[in-house]
Structures are given as C-alpha cells and as structure tokens.
Amino acid sequence: MILDLHAHSIKSDDGRAKVQNYCQWITAKHIPIDGFVLTEHRQFDNESDYSDLAGKFGLTILKGAEVETQYGHVLVFGVTPALQKTFDFTNIHLDLADVINACETHGAVAVPCHPGRKRVGMSAHLEEFGVPAGVNIVEVFNGGSRDDEDKVSHDMAERLNYKGVGGSDAHIVSHIGRCATKFEQHIDNETELVAALKSGAFEAMKIVAKED
C-alpha cells in the first residue's frame, strides 16, 4: 500500500489545496498512491471528516500533524485527544524530547520531516544539540526539497541508522503524490498507520509523474 505521508490542505496557513481537489487530481492524473495523510501545520484537525470523500474516490485519507521543535519540523502520526493534552501543538518552540515522550506514551509516532533542510530540518541542529534520543524514522524523500536536501536527509538517516519515509509536502494540488511510502500491510486508519510505522516494514519512494 502506497501512502503520501505529508500533505497540507487549506486548513494549514500556507496550504492552497482543498482535499476534494487532491482526490480529483490523484484520480485524473492516475497518481499511483492509495491515499495520503493530512499533516496540518501546528494543529490537529479535529473537525473534518473525509470518510465520504475517501469512499467516493477509493482513497485512504488520514490525519496527522506537523509541529515545530528545536530540531526543526516533526510529523506526528496517531494523534489522539489524550496526546493533544500533553503539549501545545501551536507552540513553535516545542522540545523534541517532550514530543517523542508524549508520542511513546500515547501510542503515536514522531517523524522529523525534511531533515536535510536548512533551519527547519533536524540535520541543521545536530551539531548544536546532539543526536536526539527516541528518533527511529525520518523523512528522506520530500516533494518540496531543493538542491541536495534529500541527499543530506538520506546520508543522515544512513549514518544514524534511521528508517526512511517519503511525503510530497504538498501545499498545492499538483504536488500531491510526488513522494510517498510503500507499506507491506494494508492501512485503513491512523492506528494501523502507527502499527505499520513501528513494524519497520516500509520504504520511501519518489514517484515520477506521467506525461499527459
């Protein structure tokens, strides 16, 4: 099963895509993914229910979050009401250790994203803060990466023995599905996504768009 683990809708402050339009684009362009995860910036979207859209388009649509720590941006999968009470998702100065500990306590997974990016990526902060405890997975393919950012991410993951995932980091419709993660098991919900990530049975992938 192939999921794009990193996408933003109009719910994010800089997102310009409606979820329905993502679904339409995936279908119209035959993007080879089975679904995507909406990781809105500094929040978890408790209100939106995308089950009807998911059923209509035959896609799995899940929700997560993207939070900000001293090590850069971090994707959080498996967000629950209990987890939301443990730290302020809107805080742009979260302590990564607190986020990781909260995720471990409440059955979620924290994944540093675009770690090869300057300022907002984990690799940029290793010299100052050291290698953080509790990180097992990082995003190694990001659809918004420039220059050698993905290479920096890959090299860091290899050096520190991290598993790698992929996500488009889409903010506009045409960017969905540029990068994704291929899982060995079927995933229908956030609980199953967390279990799949913890199993380690997945690989990051880039997707080349087909020409019209």
Backbone as ProteinMPNN parsed JSONL, in Angstrom:
{"seq_chain_A": "MILDLHAHSIKSDDGRAKVQNYCQWITAKHIPIDGFVLTEHRQFDNESDYSDLAGKFGLTILKGAEVETQYGHVLVFGVTPALQKTFDFTNIHLDLADVINACETHGAVAVPCHPGRKRVGMSAHLEEFGVPAGVNIVEVFNGGSRDDEDKVSHDMAERLNYKGVGGSDAHIVSHIGRCATKFEQHIDNETELVAALKSGAFEAMKIVAKED", "coords_chain_A": {"N_chain_A": [[0.849, -1.187, 0.0], [0.551, 2.193, -0.858], [1.236, 5.28, 0.483], [1.089, 8.793, 0.66], [2.698, 10.529, 2.984], [2.699, 13.169, 3.865], [1.07, 15.984, 3.621], [-0.652, 19.079, 2.973], [-3.624, 20.921, 3.512], [-6.094, 23.509, 2.838], [-6.545, 24.012, 5.439], [-4.148, 24.44, 6.669], [-1.994, 27.243, 7.282], [-0.527, 28.08, 5.054], [-1.437, 26.465, 3.091], [-2.958, 25.671, -0.039], [-4.739, 23.971, -1.162], [-7.75, 22.166, -1.575], [-9.104, 19.286, -0.015], [-10.777, 17.664, -1.518], [-9.998, 18.408, -4.072], [-7.401, 17.399, -4.167], [-8.045, 14.671, -4.231], [-9.42, 14.497, -6.673], [-7.381, 15.202, -8.444], [-5.479, 13.141, -8.064], [-6.963, 11.0, -9.048], [-7.582, 11.83, -11.702], [-5.055, 12.18, -12.855], [-3.961, 9.742, -12.531], [-2.256, 9.161, -10.378], [-0.049, 7.068, -8.736], [-0.807, 6.331, -5.95], [-2.309, 5.142, -2.907], [-3.519, 6.673, -1.071], [-3.403, 9.433, 1.309], [-1.9, 11.43, 3.919], [-3.017, 14.028, 5.899], [-1.202, 16.468, 7.23], [-1.467, 18.907, 8.986], [-0.161, 22.175, 9.646], [1.087, 22.89, 12.861], [-1.171, 22.012, 14.322], [-3.929, 19.783, 15.023], [-6.441, 18.584, 13.043], [-9.422, 18.378, 14.235], [-12.034, 18.62, 13.42], [-12.73, 18.01, 10.705], [-14.189, 15.542, 8.571], [-13.347, 13.143, 6.426], [-14.364, 10.846, 5.36], [-16.459, 10.338, 3.542], [-15.455, 11.447, 1.156], [-13.207, 9.826, 0.866], [-14.403, 7.339, 0.431], [-15.813, 7.859, -1.951], [-13.763, 8.337, -3.834], [-12.177, 6.145, -3.54], [-9.916, 6.179, -1.899], [-7.541, 6.224, 0.803], [-7.751, 8.421, 3.393], [-6.082, 10.031, 5.797], [-5.288, 11.596, 8.982], [-2.832, 13.69, 10.499], [-0.257, 15.572, 12.062], [1.898, 18.455, 11.835], [4.466, 19.599, 13.695], [6.55, 22.003, 15.488], [9.876, 22.047, 16.563], [12.934, 22.398, 18.519], [14.682, 21.031, 16.964], [13.728, 21.335, 14.461], [11.064, 20.752, 12.049], [8.466, 18.356, 12.694], [6.663, 15.466, 11.939], [3.668, 14.124, 13.202], [2.09, 11.148, 13.834], [-0.868, 9.332, 14.519], [-2.388, 10.829, 16.303], [-4.206, 11.516, 19.203], [-6.987, 12.454, 21.372], [-5.977, 12.42, 23.993], [-3.216, 12.68, 23.565], [-3.137, 15.243, 22.518], [-3.498, 16.785, 24.739], [-1.105, 16.791, 26.003], [0.905, 18.445, 25.014], [1.31, 21.723, 23.551], [0.238, 22.121, 20.422], [0.443, 24.377, 18.852], [2.666, 25.724, 19.633], [5.737, 27.012, 18.666], [8.17, 26.396, 19.633], [8.642, 23.847, 20.676], [9.93, 21.179, 22.698], [11.772, 18.589, 21.398], [12.226, 16.163, 22.725], [10.131, 16.112, 24.558], [7.96, 15.901, 22.827], [8.478, 13.417, 21.603], [8.435, 11.694, 23.852], [5.781, 12.043, 24.681], [4.444, 11.015, 22.473], [5.301, 8.336, 22.53], [4.142, 7.541, 24.922], [1.433, 7.73, 24.359], [0.887, 6.138, 22.183], [1.614, 7.06, 19.624], [3.581, 8.227, 16.774], [6.555, 10.001, 16.189], [8.052, 11.781, 13.588], [10.734, 13.299, 12.3], [10.678, 15.698, 9.722], [11.667, 16.575, 6.335], [14.552, 16.587, 6.997], [16.965, 17.385, 5.925], [16.821, 20.023, 5.335], [17.684, 23.469, 5.591], [17.647, 25.241, 8.679], [14.862, 24.461, 9.348], [15.128, 21.757, 9.422], [16.189, 18.644, 10.851], [18.932, 17.868, 10.625], [20.356, 20.211, 10.568], [20.644, 20.979, 13.15], [22.01, 19.193, 14.66], [24.701, 19.472, 15.384], [24.624, 21.502, 17.289], [22.77, 20.605, 19.257], [23.131, 17.871, 19.516], [22.633, 14.281, 18.923], [19.304, 13.36, 18.974], [17.502, 11.454, 21.414], [15.367, 8.643, 20.883], [14.429, 8.991, 18.284], [13.504, 7.2, 15.451], [12.67, 7.076, 12.865], [12.853, 9.013, 9.923], [11.958, 11.525, 7.508], [12.975, 10.94, 4.295], [12.575, 11.378, 1.62], [11.245, 14.199, 0.229], [8.765, 16.037, -1.315], [9.057, 18.741, -1.699], [11.698, 19.341, -1.607], [14.86, 20.928, -2.274], [17.838, 21.368, -4.268], [20.422, 19.637, -2.696], [18.999, 18.62, -0.568], [17.471, 16.246, -0.014], [19.487, 14.36, -0.276], [21.145, 15.025, 1.865], [19.379, 14.353, 3.891], [19.087, 11.56, 3.44], [21.76, 10.717, 3.84], [22.13, 11.376, 6.533], [20.192, 9.73, 7.717], [21.187, 7.225, 7.064], [23.642, 7.257, 8.375], [22.848, 7.432, 11.044], [21.297, 5.252, 11.331], [18.502, 5.259, 10.799], [15.142, 4.526, 9.805], [13.519, 5.32, 6.688], [10.991, 7.502, 5.389], [8.65, 8.737, 2.886], [7.167, 11.74, 1.622], [5.008, 14.092, 0.0], [4.841, 16.727, 0.857], [2.945, 18.467, -0.018], [1.43, 21.53, -0.885], [-0.047, 22.624, -2.784], [-2.392, 21.502, -5.269], [-1.279, 20.084, -7.51], [1.06, 18.979, -6.56], [0.682, 16.765, -4.987], [1.474, 13.436, -4.06], [4.098, 13.313, -5.048], [6.198, 12.228, -3.629], [6.293, 9.306, -1.572], [5.339, 6.599, 0.666], [5.86, 3.181, 0.749], [4.093, 0.551, 2.021], [4.069, -2.708, 3.531], [1.772, -3.751, 4.536], [-1.853, -3.496, 4.613], [-3.55, -0.41, 5.196], [-5.97, 1.248, 6.987], [-6.643, 3.169, 8.845], [-5.558, 5.59, 11.354], [-4.473, 4.243, 13.556], [-3.645, 1.807, 12.472], [-1.751, 2.814, 10.732], [0.22, 3.788, 12.492], [0.994, 1.34, 13.644], [2.075, 0.097, 11.397], [4.225, 1.776, 10.829], [5.749, 1.406, 13.143], [6.413, -1.23, 12.796], [8.357, -1.249, 10.896], [8.22, -2.181, 8.334], [8.401, -0.92, 5.593], [9.118, 1.381, 2.883], [10.663, 4.318, 1.574], [9.748, 6.283, -1.278], [10.144, 7.857, -4.483], [7.966, 9.363, -6.818], [7.466, 9.423, -10.208], [5.851, 11.652, -12.238], [3.446, 10.912, -14.749], [3.496, 11.756, -18.178], [1.074, 13.749, -19.862]], "CA_chain_A": [[0.0, 0.0, 0.0], [1.385, 3.386, -1.012], [0.634, 6.472, 1.075], [1.825, 10.054, 0.766], [2.577, 10.778, 4.425], [2.946, 14.569, 4.23], [0.319, 16.888, 2.746], [-1.332, 20.179, 3.66], [-4.814, 21.456, 2.849], [-6.362, 24.902, 3.185], [-6.562, 24.124, 6.9], [-2.847, 24.996, 7.05], [-1.934, 28.669, 6.967], [0.028, 28.301, 3.732], [-1.978, 25.469, 2.172], [-3.868, 26.233, -1.032], [-5.449, 22.865, -1.803], [-8.867, 21.512, -0.901], [-8.898, 17.843, -0.003], [-11.502, 17.126, -2.666], [-9.193, 18.638, -5.276], [-6.342, 16.388, -4.143], [-8.636, 13.396, -4.674], [-9.705, 14.617, -8.098], [-6.114, 15.213, -9.162], [-4.928, 11.78, -7.994], [-7.752, 10.163, -9.956], [-7.46, 12.295, -13.088], [-3.678, 12.02, -13.318], [-3.557, 8.358, -12.256], [-1.116, 9.156, -9.45], [-0.05, 5.718, -8.167], [-0.842, 6.223, -4.491], [-3.588, 4.644, -2.394], [-4.076, 7.644, -0.147], [-2.471, 10.434, 1.823], [-2.094, 11.878, 5.298], [-3.042, 15.483, 6.04], [-0.39, 16.835, 8.399], [-1.61, 20.361, 9.017], [0.845, 22.871, 10.45], [0.847, 23.348, 14.236], [-2.536, 21.71, 14.748], [-4.575, 18.56, 14.555], [-7.78, 18.939, 12.569], [-10.421, 17.524, 14.877], [-13.37, 18.842, 12.897], [-13.02, 17.494, 9.361], [-14.437, 14.119, 8.346], [-13.141, 12.919, 4.998], [-14.74, 9.468, 5.032], [-17.268, 10.314, 2.315], [-14.534, 11.66, 0.039], [-12.383, 8.631, 0.749], [-15.23, 6.312, -0.193], [-16.138, 8.26, -3.32], [-12.597, 8.244, -4.71], [-11.439, 4.917, -3.29], [-8.624, 6.523, -1.314], [-7.418, 6.295, 2.257], [-7.414, 9.782, 3.803], [-5.815, 10.029, 7.229], [-4.875, 12.889, 9.523], [-1.737, 13.759, 11.454], [0.085, 16.961, 12.35], [3.3, 18.854, 11.71], [4.77, 20.518, 14.79], [7.858, 22.641, 15.382], [10.731, 21.817, 17.726], [14.274, 22.98, 18.399], [15.364, 20.266, 15.924], [13.03, 21.52, 13.196], [9.681, 20.301, 11.941], [8.271, 16.946, 13.014], [5.346, 14.915, 11.669], [3.141, 13.282, 14.278], [1.055, 10.236, 13.376], [-1.562, 8.658, 15.618], [-2.807, 11.847, 17.265], [-5.432, 11.225, 19.956], [-7.324, 13.527, 22.318], [-5.057, 12.387, 25.134], [-1.939, 13.232, 23.131], [-3.289, 16.684, 22.326], [-3.468, 17.434, 26.045], [0.232, 16.704, 26.596], [1.699, 19.604, 24.613], [0.611, 22.721, 22.741], [0.611, 21.94, 19.025], [0.682, 25.678, 18.225], [3.939, 26.24, 20.133], [6.793, 26.816, 17.668], [9.422, 26.12, 20.347], [8.482, 22.605, 21.426], [11.113, 20.356, 22.943], [11.586, 17.324, 20.689], [12.153, 15.069, 23.694], [8.768, 16.099, 25.097], [7.071, 15.388, 21.779], [8.735, 11.983, 21.453], [7.949, 11.007, 25.047], [4.315, 12.059, 24.651], [4.02, 10.075, 21.431], [5.53, 6.979, 23.018], [3.167, 7.275, 25.985], [0.06, 7.692, 23.852], [0.767, 5.281, 21.016], [1.81, 7.8, 18.375], [4.941, 8.185, 16.243], [7.093, 11.29, 15.777], [8.961, 11.596, 12.462], [11.296, 14.543, 11.776], [10.484, 15.788, 8.271], [12.693, 17.299, 5.557], [15.666, 16.824, 7.918], [18.102, 17.975, 5.238], [16.541, 21.426, 5.026], [18.294, 24.44, 6.499], [16.838, 25.864, 9.737], [13.687, 23.701, 9.799], [15.428, 20.331, 9.325], [16.916, 18.105, 12.002], [20.383, 17.796, 10.44], [20.941, 21.536, 10.796], [20.72, 21.258, 14.585], [22.705, 18.114, 15.361], [25.957, 19.952, 15.969], [24.329, 22.303, 18.474], [22.009, 19.901, 20.289], [23.462, 16.459, 19.59], [21.671, 13.339, 18.344], [18.21, 13.213, 19.929], [17.076, 10.095, 21.757], [13.985, 8.269, 20.569], [14.09, 9.094, 16.863], [13.749, 5.962, 14.725], [12.25, 7.255, 11.48], [12.87, 10.385, 9.415], [11.528, 11.66, 6.121], [14.162, 11.032, 3.441], [12.124, 11.94, 0.349], [10.264, 15.26, 0.422], [8.434, 16.583, -2.621], [9.421, 20.147, -1.79], [13.145, 19.502, -1.4], [15.652, 21.596, -3.299], [19.282, 21.093, -4.282], [20.827, 18.334, -2.166], [18.351, 18.412, 0.739], [17.148, 14.84, 0.187], [20.744, 13.628, -0.074], [21.537, 15.271, 3.253], [18.469, 13.546, 4.707], [19.482, 10.158, 3.268], [23.062, 10.482, 4.471], [21.927, 11.414, 7.973], [19.45, 8.528, 8.1], [22.091, 6.079, 6.959], [24.661, 7.394, 9.421], [22.251, 7.234, 12.366], [20.521, 4.012, 11.282], [17.074, 5.55, 10.837], [14.296, 4.151, 8.676], [13.113, 6.497, 5.937], [9.68, 7.58, 4.744], [8.536, 9.774, 1.882], [5.922, 12.502, 1.548], [5.095, 15.165, -1.0], [4.821, 18.059, 1.458], [2.13, 19.233, -0.962], [0.62, 22.67, -0.455], [-0.93, 22.869, -3.921], [-2.964, 20.251, -5.758], [-0.436, 19.352, -8.455], [2.24, 18.411, -5.904], [0.345, 15.569, -4.212], [1.991, 12.172, -4.568], [5.45, 13.378, -5.615], [6.953, 11.248, -2.849], [5.358, 8.518, -0.776], [5.903, 5.49, 1.433], [5.246, 1.908, 0.39], [3.949, -0.337, 3.185], [3.789, -4.112, 3.222], [0.444, -4.115, 5.016], [-2.941, -2.58, 4.291], [-3.775, 0.589, 6.245], [-7.29, 1.884, 6.879], [-6.843, 4.218, 9.844], [-4.326, 6.093, 11.967], [-3.918, 3.204, 14.428], [-2.929, 0.872, 11.61], [-0.573, 3.522, 10.222], [1.223, 3.761, 13.561], [1.495, -0.039, 13.75], [2.91, -0.165, 10.225], [5.473, 2.513, 11.004], [6.519, 0.758, 14.207], [6.875, -2.536, 12.32], [9.529, -1.056, 10.048], [8.013, -2.827, 7.029], [8.041, 0.11, 4.625], [10.248, 2.038, 2.234], [10.364, 5.6, 0.956], [9.829, 6.234, -2.738], [9.8, 9.013, -5.302], [7.027, 9.0, -7.884], [7.633, 10.245, -11.406], [4.561, 11.909, -12.847], [3.296, 10.529, -16.139], [3.203, 12.847, -19.107], [-0.26, 13.667, -20.458]], "C_chain_A": [[0.886, 1.239, 0.0], [0.648, 4.614, -0.513], [1.608, 7.642, 1.022], [1.629, 10.531, 2.209], [2.659, 12.248, 4.833], [2.241, 15.489, 3.239], [-0.42, 17.922, 3.582], [-2.524, 20.668, 2.836], [-4.966, 22.932, 3.212], [-6.501, 25.101, 4.686], [-5.232, 24.67, 7.432], [-2.749, 26.431, 6.559], [-1.394, 28.952, 5.571], [-0.445, 27.268, 2.712], [-2.998, 26.083, 1.231], [-4.7, 25.162, -1.73], [-6.612, 22.37, -0.938], [-8.676, 20.005, -1.023], [-9.612, 17.182, -1.18], [-10.69, 17.28, -3.951], [-7.98, 17.717, -5.329], [-6.87, 15.066, -4.707], [-8.89, 13.409, -6.178], [-8.425, 14.546, -8.925], [-5.496, 13.818, -9.198], [-5.639, 10.87, -8.992], [-7.524, 10.543, -11.416], [-6.08, 12.025, -13.672], [-3.129, 10.614, -13.071], [-2.293, 8.307, -11.396], [-1.125, 7.819, -8.697], [0.114, 5.673, -6.646], [-2.243, 5.775, -4.071], [-4.239, 5.613, -1.421], [-3.008, 8.594, 0.349], [-2.849, 10.811, 3.243], [-2.006, 13.396, 5.334], [-2.362, 15.853, 7.347], [-0.376, 18.352, 8.509], [-0.607, 20.984, 9.99], [0.308, 23.262, 11.829], [-0.578, 23.114, 14.731], [-2.887, 20.279, 14.375], [-6.015, 18.924, 14.229], [-8.807, 17.967, 13.143], [-11.773, 17.57, 14.176], [-13.676, 18.067, 11.616], [-13.189, 15.978, 9.333], [-14.361, 13.88, 6.839], [-13.581, 11.526, 4.55], [-15.581, 9.38, 3.762], [-16.392, 10.506, 1.079], [-13.681, 10.415, -0.206], [-13.152, 7.515, 0.044], [-15.522, 6.613, -1.651], [-14.983, 8.031, -4.275], [-11.774, 6.975, -4.493], [-10.049, 5.152, -2.742], [-8.677, 6.433, 0.203], [-6.958, 7.709, 2.609], [-7.293, 9.813, 5.316], [-5.364, 11.415, 7.672], [-3.739, 12.716, 10.516], [-1.496, 15.215, 11.777], [1.548, 17.196, 12.031], [3.571, 19.921, 12.765], [6.207, 21.006, 14.67], [8.633, 22.514, 16.687], [12.089, 22.489, 17.516], [15.112, 22.231, 17.361], [14.713, 20.456, 14.554], [11.647, 20.906, 13.225], [9.571, 18.783, 12.093], [6.836, 16.547, 12.685], [4.933, 14.03, 12.845], [1.977, 12.469, 13.73], [0.445, 9.505, 14.565], [-2.011, 9.617, 16.7], [-4.145, 11.457, 17.891], [-5.771, 12.417, 20.849], [-6.378, 13.58, 23.509], [-3.703, 12.99, 24.768], [-2.016, 14.752, 23.001], [-3.241, 17.461, 23.644], [-2.046, 17.512, 26.626], [1.154, 17.843, 26.181], [0.882, 20.48, 23.674], [1.089, 22.626, 21.293], [0.948, 23.267, 18.339], [2.028, 26.288, 18.626], [5.049, 25.962, 19.12], [8.151, 26.545, 18.317], [9.294, 24.862, 21.203], [9.823, 21.911, 21.61], [10.881, 18.999, 22.298], [11.458, 16.152, 21.652], [10.754, 14.959, 24.293], [7.788, 15.522, 24.088], [7.235, 13.877, 21.632], [8.187, 11.199, 22.648], [6.427, 10.936, 25.071], [3.788, 11.07, 23.62], [4.188, 8.63, 21.894], [4.504, 6.589, 24.071], [1.776, 7.03, 25.427], [-0.071, 6.973, 22.511], [0.862, 5.986, 19.684], [3.269, 7.664, 17.935], [5.343, 9.58, 15.787], [8.171, 11.068, 14.714], [9.49, 12.961, 11.995], [11.197, 14.587, 10.248], [11.498, 16.743, 7.645], [13.924, 17.624, 6.418], [16.895, 17.427, 7.26], [17.942, 19.448, 4.928], [17.174, 22.35, 6.062], [17.243, 24.993, 7.455], [15.696, 24.97, 10.242], [13.882, 22.195, 9.668], [16.343, 19.879, 10.444], [18.428, 18.158, 11.834], [21.08, 19.117, 10.743], [21.201, 21.821, 12.277], [21.488, 20.19, 15.368], [23.979, 18.59, 16.036], [25.704, 20.717, 17.266], [23.713, 21.481, 19.601], [22.362, 18.43, 20.447], [22.383, 15.593, 18.958], [20.554, 13.092, 19.357], [17.871, 11.747, 20.196], [15.642, 9.869, 21.267], [13.576, 8.42, 19.124], [14.455, 7.78, 16.18], [13.488, 6.083, 13.237], [12.38, 8.728, 11.126], [12.379, 10.375, 7.966], [12.763, 11.858, 5.24], [13.838, 11.501, 2.028], [11.026, 12.953, 0.64], [10.032, 15.942, -0.917], [8.792, 18.043, -2.805], [10.908, 20.404, -1.632], [13.81, 20.18, -2.583], [17.109, 21.168, -3.184], [19.581, 19.702, -3.726], [20.147, 17.997, -0.846], [18.005, 16.944, 0.987], [18.41, 14.003, 0.396], [21.244, 13.809, 1.349], [20.677, 14.421, 4.191], [18.85, 12.073, 4.653], [20.782, 9.855, 4.003], [22.933, 10.466, 5.997], [21.219, 10.152, 8.453], [20.341, 7.294, 8.076], [23.116, 6.097, 8.088], [24.11, 7.053, 10.799], [21.327, 6.02, 12.432], [19.02, 4.253, 11.473], [16.381, 4.925, 9.629], [13.824, 5.424, 7.984], [11.722, 6.384, 5.355], [9.705, 8.696, 3.704], [7.178, 10.447, 1.923], [6.088, 13.679, 0.616], [5.294, 16.539, -0.39], [4.003, 19.007, 0.571], [1.377, 20.355, -0.266], [-0.324, 23.105, -1.564], [-1.28, 21.526, -4.555], [-1.988, 19.433, -6.6], [0.8, 18.717, -7.831], [1.943, 17.129, -5.132], [0.941, 14.324, -4.878], [3.35, 12.226, -5.216], [6.386, 12.386, -4.928], [5.96, 10.521, -1.95], [6.101, 7.421, -0.029], [5.135, 4.222, 1.09], [5.274, 0.971, 1.593], [3.637, -1.754, 2.738], [2.383, -4.526, 3.648], [-0.591, -3.073, 4.622], [-3.205, -1.663, 5.483], [-5.097, 1.295, 6.0], [-7.463, 3.074, 7.806], [-5.508, 4.594, 10.481], [-3.671, 5.058, 12.875], [-3.106, 2.195, 13.621], [-1.69, 1.516, 10.998], [0.554, 3.498, 11.255], [1.835, 2.365, 13.683], [2.429, -0.366, 12.591], [4.246, 0.552, 10.334], [6.351, 1.85, 12.062], [7.077, -0.595, 13.765], [8.146, -2.421, 11.499], [9.395, -1.638, 8.653], [7.512, -1.811, 6.002], [9.308, 0.652, 3.973], [9.783, 3.328, 1.584], [10.531, 5.485, -0.556], [9.513, 7.586, -3.351], [8.9, 8.521, -6.425], [7.201, 9.964, -9.039], [6.277, 10.407, -12.065], [4.553, 11.489, -14.313], [2.966, 11.746, -16.99], [1.801, 12.652, -19.681], [-0.158, 13.303, -21.943]], "O_chain_A": [[1.85, 1.326, 0.761], [-0.425, 4.955, -1.012], [2.797, 7.493, 1.304], [0.52, 10.893, 2.602], [2.687, 12.55, 6.026], [2.751, 15.743, 2.148], [-0.767, 17.68, 4.738], [-2.435, 20.809, 1.616], [-4.076, 23.528, 3.819], [-6.568, 26.236, 5.157], [-5.184, 25.282, 8.499], [-3.346, 26.793, 5.545], [-1.761, 29.957, 4.962], [0.08, 27.202, 1.601], [-3.809, 26.914, 1.64], [-5.298, 25.422, -2.774], [-6.47, 22.183, 0.27], [-8.148, 19.515, -2.022], [-9.089, 16.236, -1.77], [-10.694, 16.397, -4.809], [-7.57, 17.296, -6.411], [-6.23, 14.432, -5.546], [-8.601, 12.432, -6.869], [-8.391, 13.908, -9.977], [-5.04, 13.367, -10.248], [-5.007, 10.076, -9.689], [-7.3, 9.678, -12.263], [-5.953, 11.681, -14.848], [-1.967, 10.334, -13.369], [-1.384, 7.517, -11.65], [-2.133, 7.48, -8.077], [1.046, 5.06, -6.126], [-3.224, 5.998, -4.78], [-5.375, 5.404, -0.995], [-1.868, 8.575, -0.115], [-3.959, 10.548, 3.705], [-1.034, 13.98, 4.854], [-2.88, 15.585, 8.431], [0.612, 19.0, 8.163], [-0.258, 20.395, 11.013], [-0.755, 23.868, 11.958], [-1.123, 23.93, 15.474], [-2.239, 19.653, 13.536], [-6.718, 19.505, 15.055], [-9.028, 16.882, 12.606], [-12.575, 16.649, 14.325], [-14.772, 17.526, 11.467], [-12.444, 15.236, 9.974], [-15.203, 14.357, 6.078], [-13.204, 11.079, 3.467], [-15.426, 8.438, 2.985], [-16.563, 9.813, 0.076], [-13.466, 10.01, -1.348], [-12.615, 6.833, -0.829], [-15.481, 5.716, -2.493], [-15.189, 7.58, -5.402], [-10.782, 6.754, -5.188], [-9.111, 4.425, -3.069], [-9.744, 6.553, 0.805], [-5.892, 8.142, 2.171], [-8.28, 9.643, 6.031], [-5.094, 12.291, 6.85], [-3.684, 11.742, 11.266], [-2.431, 16.015, 11.768], [2.341, 16.256, 11.965], [2.986, 21.004, 12.736], [6.984, 20.497, 13.862], [8.127, 22.826, 17.765], [12.351, 23.072, 16.463], [16.144, 22.739, 16.923], [15.108, 19.803, 13.588], [11.12, 20.58, 14.289], [10.456, 18.033, 11.681], [5.894, 17.218, 13.108], [5.744, 13.29, 13.403], [1.001, 13.024, 13.226], [1.147, 9.11, 15.496], [-2.018, 9.268, 17.881], [-5.095, 11.112, 17.188], [-4.931, 13.292, 21.059], [-6.021, 14.661, 23.977], [-3.11, 13.721, 25.56], [-1.065, 15.458, 23.338], [-2.971, 18.662, 23.65], [-1.81, 18.208, 27.613], [2.087, 18.178, 26.911], [-0.104, 20.039, 23.084], [2.216, 23.009, 20.981], [1.67, 23.274, 17.342], [2.474, 27.262, 18.02], [5.28, 24.809, 18.755], [9.167, 26.474, 17.625], [9.787, 24.824, 22.33], [10.727, 22.04, 20.786], [9.901, 18.324, 22.613], [10.662, 15.243, 21.418], [10.248, 13.858, 24.51], [6.898, 14.75, 24.444], [6.248, 13.146, 21.547], [7.549, 10.161, 22.472], [5.849, 9.911, 25.432], [2.804, 10.372, 23.865], [3.309, 7.798, 21.67], [4.049, 5.445, 24.111], [1.024, 6.214, 25.96], [-1.044, 7.184, 21.786], [0.249, 5.552, 18.709], [4.085, 7.063, 18.634], [4.587, 10.262, 15.094], [9.088, 10.271, 14.908], [8.753, 13.708, 11.351], [11.582, 13.637, 9.566], [12.095, 17.587, 8.314], [14.297, 18.789, 6.555], [17.781, 17.929, 7.952], [18.826, 20.06, 4.326], [17.194, 22.046, 7.255], [16.088, 25.188, 7.076], [15.581, 24.748, 11.447], [12.922, 21.433, 9.788], [17.176, 20.646, 10.926], [19.142, 18.461, 12.791], [22.25, 19.139, 11.126], [21.891, 22.782, 12.62], [21.602, 20.272, 16.591], [24.299, 18.155, 17.142], [26.469, 20.6, 18.223], [24.086, 21.639, 20.763], [21.937, 17.798, 21.415], [21.35, 16.094, 18.512], [20.822, 12.661, 20.478], [17.948, 10.909, 19.297], [14.823, 10.789, 21.243], [12.472, 8.014, 18.759], [15.581, 7.299, 16.312], [14.009, 5.304, 12.438], [12.054, 9.595, 11.937], [12.389, 9.342, 7.297], [13.507, 12.824, 5.413], [14.724, 11.969, 1.312], [9.999, 12.612, 1.227], [10.978, 16.373, -1.577], [8.83, 18.539, -3.931], [11.335, 21.555, -1.533], [13.389, 20.032, -3.73], [17.551, 20.675, -2.147], [19.057, 18.706, -4.224], [20.657, 17.179, -0.081], [18.223, 16.444, 2.09], [18.395, 13.041, 1.163], [21.713, 12.857, 1.972], [21.177, 13.845, 5.157], [18.929, 11.41, 5.687], [20.885, 8.849, 4.705], [23.554, 9.642, 6.669], [21.595, 9.571, 9.472], [20.26, 6.433, 8.952], [23.415, 5.06, 8.681], [24.805, 6.462, 11.625], [20.662, 5.781, 13.44], [18.358, 3.532, 12.219], [16.975, 4.812, 8.556], [13.737, 6.48, 8.61], [11.314, 5.321, 4.887], [10.643, 9.491, 3.643], [6.165, 9.814, 2.22], [7.19, 14.205, 0.461], [5.851, 17.428, -1.034], [4.327, 20.186, 0.433], [0.772, 20.165, 0.789], [-1.274, 23.852, -1.332], [-0.557, 20.542, -4.397], [-1.882, 18.22, -6.421], [1.52, 17.985, -8.51], [2.872, 16.47, -4.666], [0.912, 14.185, -6.101], [3.738, 11.268, -5.885], [7.251, 11.785, -5.565], [4.908, 11.064, -1.609], [7.327, 7.329, -0.084], [3.905, 4.198, 1.136], [6.339, 0.64, 2.115], [3.018, -1.969, 1.696], [1.861, -5.536, 3.176], [-0.259, -1.923, 4.335], [-3.097, -2.082, 6.635], [-5.317, 1.871, 4.935], [-8.34, 3.908, 7.579], [-4.471, 3.999, 10.187], [-2.444, 4.998, 12.957], [-2.022, 1.782, 14.031], [-0.688, 0.839, 10.77], [1.705, 3.218, 10.92], [3.052, 2.225, 13.809], [3.451, -1.027, 12.777], [5.283, -0.003, 9.97], [7.565, 1.749, 11.887], [8.09, -1.054, 14.293], [8.924, -3.37, 11.409], [10.343, -1.597, 7.869], [6.35, -1.84, 5.597], [10.419, 0.414, 4.446], [8.653, 3.423, 1.104], [11.341, 4.702, -1.05], [8.721, 8.36, -2.814], [9.055, 7.404, -6.919], [7.097, 11.178, -8.868], [5.625, 9.422, -12.411], [5.535, 11.686, -15.03], [2.245, 12.647, -16.561], [1.389, 11.525, -19.955], [-1.178, 13.186, -22.622]]}, "name": "protein", "num_of_chains": 1, "seq": "MILDLHAHSIKSDDGRAKVQNYCQWITAKHIPIDGFVLTEHRQFDNESDYSDLAGKFGLTILKGAEVETQYGHVLVFGVTPALQKTFDFTNIHLDLADVINACETHGAVAVPCHPGRKRVGMSAHLEEFGVPAGVNIVEVFNGGSRDDEDKVSHDMAERLNYKGVGGSDAHIVSHIGRCATKFEQHIDNETELVAALKSGAFEAMKIVAKED"}
